[in-house]
């Protein structure tokens, strides 16, 4: 069991990490907003520029005993089902606490926060990321997911 001082130190570290993450996300939001600006042409027509985020995309961050998963997907293409993502997180030893999504242009951004079930065992964020990438990329590439795992491990 952690002492009260250790818990306070962990909380302070976690808050600092969250602040840094908020800054990164604010910058990313600003970049996306700039990519969707509207401009008027000479004949007063609205011209919309499109977002150019690579999709699908997977990002997994370990924040102490919390795991943050960000998935970016096309709005019109269905790369995965949310239940499959939750199953992977649970199989890897995490419990989903919150899940949110938002749409920007023709992209959907899913943000999932999960808590490690058994903190002393922890969770392997890289294994979670690999499994999620295989889930998300397998339908796109036409390569079976077990071959994707082998390809990723060899590179």
N, C-alpha and C positions, 0 to 999 in steps of 0.2 A: 504494500500500500504506500502510496506517495505521501510525503509530508505536505503540510499546508503550503509551505514555501515553494516546494517543487510544483504543486498544482498551480500556484499563482504564476510562477515562471513559465510554465507550459501555456497558461492562458495568455500571458503577455506575448509570447512567441507566436501563438496562433493568431492573435489580433494583428500583429505586425504582418504576418503572412497574408491575412485577409485584406489588409489595407493595400499591400502590394498588388494583390490579385485584382482588387477593385480598380486600381490605377491602370493596370494592363487592360482590363475589360473596357474601361472608359475610352482608352486610346483606340482600342479595336472598334468600339461603337462609333467613334468619330470618323475612323477610316471608312467604315461601311457607309456611314451617312454621306460622306463626301463622294462615295462611289455611286450614289443614287440621286445625285443632284438633278434638278430639272432646269433646263435652259430654254429660252425662247429663240426660235429661229427668226429670220427676216420677215416671214409671212405670218408671224404670231402663232405658229403651231407649237405645241409643247413637244419637246424631244426628251425622252427619258433614257438616261444611260443605265446600263444594267450592272448588277453586282458581278464580280468575277472571283468569288471564293471557290476554291477547289472543293468539290463534294464527291463522295461523302468524306467526312473528316472525323477523326476520333482523337480526343485528348483526355488523358487520365492524370490527375494530380493527387498526390498523397499529402494531406494536411494533418499531420499528427495521426489521430485515430479516425480521421474522416477522409473519405475518398470523394473527389469531385470528378464527375465524368461529363464531358461536353461532346455532343455528337452534332454534326452539321450535315444536313441532307437536303436534297432537292425537294421542293414542295410537291412536284408532280410525280416523282419516282419514289417508290416504296422500297427502300433498301433493307429494312428490318422492321420487326414488330417490337414495340416497347417491352412486351412480355419476355422476349428473348434476351433483351439487354438485362432486365431484372433477374432472370434466371441465371445468367452468367455471373452477375454480382453476388447473388446468394450462394452459388456453387463455390465461389472463391472466398467466401467467409465474410461477406458484407451484408448489411441490412439497409435497404433504401429508406431514407428519412424523408426526403422531399424530391419531387420531380417537377420541372417546369419546362415549358416550351414557348418560343416566340418565333414569329415569322418576320423576315426582312427580305424584301424583293421576292425572289422565287426560292428562298432558302428557309429551312426550318432549323432552329437551334434548340437542342434539348440540353438541359442542365440537370444533372442528377447528383444529389448528395447522399452518400451512404456512410453508415457508421460500421466500424469493424466490430463483428460479433464478440470475438474473444481477443481483447486488446493485447494480452501477453504473447499471443501467436502472431498478431499483426496480419497484414495482407500484402501480397506481392502485386504492386501496382503495374509492373511491367507485364506480368502474366495476364492481368485483367485487360490491359491495353491490347495485347496481342490477340486475345480471344475476341475482343470487340472488333478489332480491325478485320479479323478473319470473317466474322459475322457480317460486317458491313460491306467488305470488299468482294467476298466470294460471289454474290450474284452478279456483280458488275464485270468481273474478269472472266467468268466462265470456267475458272479453275476451282476444283473441289477444295474445300477448306482444309483438309488434311495435307494436301500438297502445298497450300499457301503457308501453313505452319512450317513445313520442311524448307520451303524457299526462304522464308524470313529468318530461320535459324542459321541457314548456310550463308546469309549475307551479312 
